[in-house]
Amino acid sequence: MKKLLFFAFLVIGFSSCTSVKVEQNRLSDIHSFRRYAWTKAQVIANQNPLYKSDITYQNIKAEVDKQMAQKGYVLDEQNPEFLITYREFIEPQTRMVSNNYAYPFYGMYGGFRGFYPMYAWGGGGYYPQRYINGTFVIDCIAASDKRLLWRGSMDSPVNNPAKLSSELPKQAKKILARL
């Protein structure tokens, strides 16, 4: 039972690492609209062609259209009430990571007061780790006056740019679940 609870908390902890953030315009309700159209997507990234792909755009568009249809919205390119667009922001970042190379001996057997002090030389430290961070944003904009009605976003590291065409539609589904 204890192991089951431990794994449940572990799964909840890891799933919260890439949480969906939602903002909504309180002056206008997006749920009063029913017809939407697409506007041009914006990808802010380096020159890697894997980030700016028509295949990725079509996969995201198909998933968003599917999710919007399930919520009762209709794609209407001629007379939309609101517009949908998405943005990808891909940027290199740096984070500080613990270099605790004495683990697991440092606390249990090592340390400066332990039985095996040879495992605790120098202790831990920190080093900078570079990674690629991606932010995926879906915006719903009023067609009449171009004001932002709703925004959903999700941050996550981009470990493999080649998988973006399959990962971003999954993220779009998670974001639109909060619409």
Contacts in CASP RR format, 6 or more apart in sequence:
PFRMAT RR
TARGET T0000
AUTHOR 0000-0000-0000
METHOD contacts of the structure
MODEL  1
MKKLLFFAFLVIGFSSCTSVKVEQNRLSDIHSFRRYAWTKAQVIANQNPL
YKSDITYQNIKAEVDKQMAQKGYVLDEQNPEFLITYREFIEPQTRMVSNN
YAYPFYGMYGGFRGFYPMYAWGGGGYYPQRYINGTFVIDCIAASDKRLLW
RGSMDSPVNNPAKLSSELPKQAKKILARL
17 156 0 8 1.000
18 154 0 8 1.000
18 155 0 8 1.000
18 156 0 8 1.000
19 154 0 8 1.000
20 152 0 8 1.000
20 153 0 8 1.000
20 154 0 8 1.000
20 174 0 8 1.000
20 175 0 8 1.000
20 177 0 8 1.000
20 178 0 8 1.000
21 152 0 8 1.000
21 153 0 8 1.000
21 154 0 8 1.000
22 150 0 8 1.000
22 151 0 8 1.000
22 152 0 8 1.000
22 153 0 8 1.000
22 175 0 8 1.000
22 178 0 8 1.000
22 179 0 8 1.000
23 148 0 8 1.000
23 150 0 8 1.000
23 151 0 8 1.000
23 152 0 8 1.000
24 30 0 8 1.000
24 149 0 8 1.000
24 150 0 8 1.000
24 151 0 8 1.000
25 147 0 8 1.000
25 148 0 8 1.000
25 149 0 8 1.000
25 150 0 8 1.000
28 142 0 8 1.000
28 147 0 8 1.000
28 149 0 8 1.000
30 82 0 8 1.000
30 140 0 8 1.000
30 149 0 8 1.000
30 150 0 8 1.000
30 179 0 8 1.000
33 73 0 8 1.000
33 81 0 8 1.000
33 82 0 8 1.000
33 149 0 8 1.000
34 72 0 8 1.000
34 73 0 8 1.000
34 74 0 8 1.000
34 81 0 8 1.000
35 73 0 8 1.000
35 74 0 8 1.000
35 75 0 8 1.000
35 76 0 8 1.000
35 79 0 8 1.000
35 80 0 8 1.000
35 81 0 8 1.000
35 82 0 8 1.000
36 68 0 8 1.000
36 73 0 8 1.000
36 74 0 8 1.000
36 75 0 8 1.000
36 76 0 8 1.000
36 80 0 8 1.000
36 81 0 8 1.000
36 82 0 8 1.000
36 83 0 8 1.000
36 84 0 8 1.000
36 140 0 8 1.000
37 75 0 8 1.000
37 76 0 8 1.000
37 77 0 8 1.000
37 80 0 8 1.000
37 83 0 8 1.000
37 84 0 8 1.000
37 143 0 8 1.000
38 61 0 8 1.000
38 75 0 8 1.000
38 77 0 8 1.000
38 83 0 8 1.000
38 84 0 8 1.000
38 85 0 8 1.000
39 83 0 8 1.000
39 84 0 8 1.000
39 85 0 8 1.000
39 141 0 8 1.000
40 85 0 8 1.000
41 57 0 8 1.000
41 60 0 8 1.000
41 85 0 8 1.000
41 86 0 8 1.000
41 87 0 8 1.000
41 88 0 8 1.000
42 85 0 8 1.000
42 86 0 8 1.000
42 87 0 8 1.000
42 88 0 8 1.000
43 51 0 8 1.000
43 52 0 8 1.000
43 87 0 8 1.000
43 88 0 8 1.000
43 90 0 8 1.000
44 87 0 8 1.000
44 88 0 8 1.000
44 89 0 8 1.000
44 90 0 8 1.000
44 91 0 8 1.000
45 51 0 8 1.000
45 52 0 8 1.000
45 88 0 8 1.000
45 89 0 8 1.000
45 90 0 8 1.000
45 91 0 8 1.000
46 90 0 8 1.000
48 161 0 8 1.000
50 161 0 8 1.000
50 162 0 8 1.000
50 164 0 8 1.000
51 88 0 8 1.000
51 90 0 8 1.000
51 161 0 8 1.000
51 164 0 8 1.000
53 164 0 8 1.000
53 165 0 8 1.000
55 165 0 8 1.000
56 164 0 8 1.000
56 165 0 8 1.000
56 168 0 8 1.000
59 165 0 8 1.000
59 166 0 8 1.000
59 168 0 8 1.000
59 169 0 8 1.000
60 86 0 8 1.000
60 168 0 8 1.000
60 169 0 8 1.000
60 172 0 8 1.000
62 169 0 8 1.000
63 169 0 8 1.000
63 170 0 8 1.000
63 172 0 8 1.000
63 173 0 8 1.000
64 84 0 8 1.000
64 86 0 8 1.000
64 138 0 8 1.000
64 172 0 8 1.000
64 176 0 8 1.000
65 75 0 8 1.000
67 172 0 8 1.000
67 173 0 8 1.000
67 176 0 8 1.000
67 177 0 8 1.000
67 179 0 8 1.000
68 75 0 8 1.000
68 84 0 8 1.000
68 176 0 8 1.000
69 75 0 8 1.000
71 176 0 8 1.000
71 179 0 8 1.000
80 143 0 8 1.000
81 142 0 8 1.000
81 143 0 8 1.000
81 144 0 8 1.000
82 140 0 8 1.000
82 141 0 8 1.000
82 142 0 8 1.000
82 143 0 8 1.000
82 149 0 8 1.000
83 140 0 8 1.000
83 141 0 8 1.000
83 142 0 8 1.000
83 143 0 8 1.000
84 138 0 8 1.000
84 139 0 8 1.000
84 140 0 8 1.000
84 141 0 8 1.000
85 138 0 8 1.000
85 139 0 8 1.000
85 141 0 8 1.000
86 136 0 8 1.000
86 137 0 8 1.000
86 138 0 8 1.000
86 139 0 8 1.000
86 172 0 8 1.000
87 135 0 8 1.000
87 136 0 8 1.000
87 137 0 8 1.000
87 139 0 8 1.000
88 134 0 8 1.000
88 135 0 8 1.000
88 136 0 8 1.000
88 137 0 8 1.000
88 168 0 8 1.000
89 134 0 8 1.000
89 135 0 8 1.000
89 137 0 8 1.000
90 132 0 8 1.000
90 133 0 8 1.000
90 134 0 8 1.000
90 158 0 8 1.000
91 132 0 8 1.000
91 133 0 8 1.000
91 134 0 8 1.000
92 130 0 8 1.000
92 131 0 8 1.000
92 132 0 8 1.000
92 133 0 8 1.000
93 130 0 8 1.000
93 131 0 8 1.000
93 132 0 8 1.000
93 133 0 8 1.000
94 128 0 8 1.000
94 129 0 8 1.000
94 130 0 8 1.000
94 131 0 8 1.000
95 128 0 8 1.000
95 129 0 8 1.000
95 131 0 8 1.000
96 126 0 8 1.000
96 127 0 8 1.000
96 128 0 8 1.000
96 129 0 8 1.000
97 126 0 8 1.000
97 127 0 8 1.000
97 128 0 8 1.000
97 129 0 8 1.000
98 124 0 8 1.000
98 125 0 8 1.000
98 126 0 8 1.000
99 124 0 8 1.000
99 125 0 8 1.000
99 126 0 8 1.000
99 127 0 8 1.000
100 106 0 8 1.000
100 123 0 8 1.000
100 124 0 8 1.000
100 125 0 8 1.000
101 123 0 8 1.000
101 124 0 8 1.000
102 110 0 8 1.000
102 111 0 8 1.000
102 119 0 8 1.000
102 120 0 8 1.000
102 121 0 8 1.000
102 122 0 8 1.000
102 123 0 8 1.000
102 124 0 8 1.000
105 111 0 8 1.000
105 116 0 8 1.000
105 119 0 8 1.000
105 120 0 8 1.000
106 119 0 8 1.000
106 120 0 8 1.000
106 123 0 8 1.000
106 124 0 8 1.000
109 115 0 8 1.000
109 116 0 8 1.000
109 119 0 8 1.000
110 116 0 8 1.000
110 117 0 8 1.000
110 119 0 8 1.000
110 120 0 8 1.000
111 117 0 8 1.000
111 119 0 8 1.000
111 120 0 8 1.000
112 120 0 8 1.000
114 120 0 8 1.000
131 157 0 8 1.000
132 157 0 8 1.000
132 158 0 8 1.000
132 159 0 8 1.000
132 161 0 8 1.000
133 155 0 8 1.000
133 156 0 8 1.000
133 157 0 8 1.000
133 158 0 8 1.000
134 155 0 8 1.000
134 156 0 8 1.000
134 157 0 8 1.000
134 158 0 8 1.000
135 153 0 8 1.000
135 154 0 8 1.000
135 155 0 8 1.000
136 153 0 8 1.000
136 154 0 8 1.000
136 156 0 8 1.000
136 168 0 8 1.000
136 171 0 8 1.000
136 172 0 8 1.000
136 175 0 8 1.000
137 151 0 8 1.000
137 152 0 8 1.000
137 153 0 8 1.000
138 151 0 8 1.000
138 152 0 8 1.000
138 153 0 8 1.000
138 172 0 8 1.000
138 175 0 8 1.000
138 176 0 8 1.000
139 148 0 8 1.000
139 150 0 8 1.000
139 151 0 8 1.000
139 152 0 8 1.000
140 148 0 8 1.000
140 149 0 8 1.000
140 150 0 8 1.000
140 151 0 8 1.000
140 179 0 8 1.000
141 147 0 8 1.000
141 148 0 8 1.000
141 149 0 8 1.000
142 148 0 8 1.000
142 149 0 8 1.000
150 179 0 8 1.000
152 175 0 8 1.000
152 178 0 8 1.000
153 175 0 8 1.000
154 171 0 8 1.000
154 174 0 8 1.000
154 175 0 8 1.000
156 171 0 8 1.000
158 164 0 8 1.000
END
